[in-house]
Amino acid sequence: MSQRQVLQVFESYQKSRTQFVQTVAELATRPQNIETLQNAGVMSLLRPLLLDVVPTIQQTAALALGRLANYNDDLAEAIVKGDILPQLVYSLAEQNRFYKKAAAFVLRAVARHSPELAQAVVDCGALEALVISLEEFDPGVKEAASWALGYIARHNGELSQAVVDAGAVPLLVLCIQEPEIALKRIAASALSDIAKHSPELAQTVVDTGAIAHLAQMILNPDAKLKRQVFSALSQISKHSVDLAELVVEAEIFPAVLACLRDPDEYVRKNVTTLMREIAKHTPELSQMIVNSGGVAAVIDYLGDCKGAMRLPGIMMLGYVAAHAENLAMAVILSKGVPQLAICLSEESEDHVRAATAWSLGQIGRHTPEHARAVAGVNVLPKLLVLYMDMESSEDLQVKAKKALKSILQKCTHLPALEPLLYDAPSNILKHVVCQFSKVLPHDSKARRLFVTSGGLKKVQEIKADPGSPLQEYINSINNCYPEEIVRYYSPGYSETLLERVEKYQPA
C-alpha cells in the first residue's frame, strides 16, 4: 500500500469520526432522539473520542456527552458509571479553551440533576480543576466553570461548603467585576447558590466584599444580570439581621424601588423577594422600607402581576405589618388592604391564598381600627369560605382560621361581623358573638340595628352548651334587651303566642 493510500485511509477515518461526533451532538439537541442514542450505546462510543488526537473531535464528543447528560439523570449517571468524569477533569487542566468549556459543560450537566450526582462530580476532583478554570484568561472558560460550580453548590450546604473550601468564592467575586455580561450573570448566580444554605456560607460570600460589587449592578440595563443580583442579595439577607443590615448599608434603597417598574417580571419579583427578606427581621428594617416608599411601591406591583409573582409582595406586606401597630397602619394607609382583598379573590393557587390570608391577619390583629380596615373590604366571609372549603389545602385552612380569629378578636365593626352569625361554625362563632357581647352594652344605636337586621333573632337560634363561653356571650347580649324582646325573637315564641290566643277567653 502506497503512502498516499495510507494517508487516504487516515483521512477517511478522521472524516468518519468527525462526522460521527458532529451527528451525535446534533441529534442530542432533540429529545425524541435521546432514547434511541442511549439504546445504541452511544456513551461507550463517545468515551474514547474524548482522547482523540484531533482536538475538534475531542471537543465535539464532550459537547455531545454534555447534551446527553443534560437531558436526564439516567444519562448523567451513565457518564459517572462509565468513568468519563476523571478524563474530563484531567482535560480541564491540560487541553485548550474550547475543550475546557465543553468539559465544564459536561460536569455541569451531570451535577445539575441531584446531590448524589453533584457529589460524584466533586469526588472525581472536579472542584480544583473548575476553580483553576476561573483564573483562565478566556471569559467563556470562566463562565462555564462558574456555571458548573453554581450547579454543584445549589443542592445543599455540604456541597456548597465544598465549593467554598476549594477557594471558589473570591474568584467568583472577581468574575462579577469582569466586563462580560454573561460572565457577570453566571458568577452572581453561583454566589446566590452558595449563600442560600446557611448564615455561615452567606457570611463567607459577604467577607469577600461581594455585597458592594452586587449593589453596583442594581441599575445595570441587563435584565438577566439584575435578576441574579437581586437573587444573590436576597439569599444573603434572608439569614440574619446582621446580614440584612449589611445589604441595606450598601445604600441599595431607594435605587431598588426603580426596579419594581422594570419591564422584566423576574427582576420585579426578585426585588420584591429582597424587600421581603429584609423586612422580616426587625421593625427598624421594615420602617426603613416604609420610609423609602417601599410599601406603596410593592402594593402597586401587586396590582400589576398575577399568580406566584405576587407571593413575595404579599408576604412582605405581612412581615411589615406583623412588627408593630404603626407599621401595620402604614400598610393600611398605603391602600394595602384592598389590594390584598383583590389577591384573595383573584388567586386560585392555595399557597398564594394562604399567604394572603396570613398577611391580612397580621394587619388586622393589632387594634379595633386595624381590624375594621380589614373587615371593611369584606374579606371575613371570604376567609370563612376558604377555612370551611374541604377542597382547600390544610395550610390554607389553618392560615384562614388563624387570620379570622386574630381579626375577629379585635373587630368592633358590627356590620362586618353580622354575616358571620349565619355561616360560621361554633369554633369561629364564639369569637363573633363575643365581639357583639362587648360592643352592644355600650352602644344604643348598635343595639337597635342588631334587632332590626335580624341579628338578635339569629343569636337566639344558636345552640350553645350550658355554661360554655358561647352561652355566656349570648347571655350578655340578651341582658342588653328587655326580656319581652328577647322572648319575642326566641324560637317557638310565635307558637306560644298562638296557644295563648287559642286559650284566651274574651270578656
Disulfide bonds with the S-S distance in Angstrom:
none
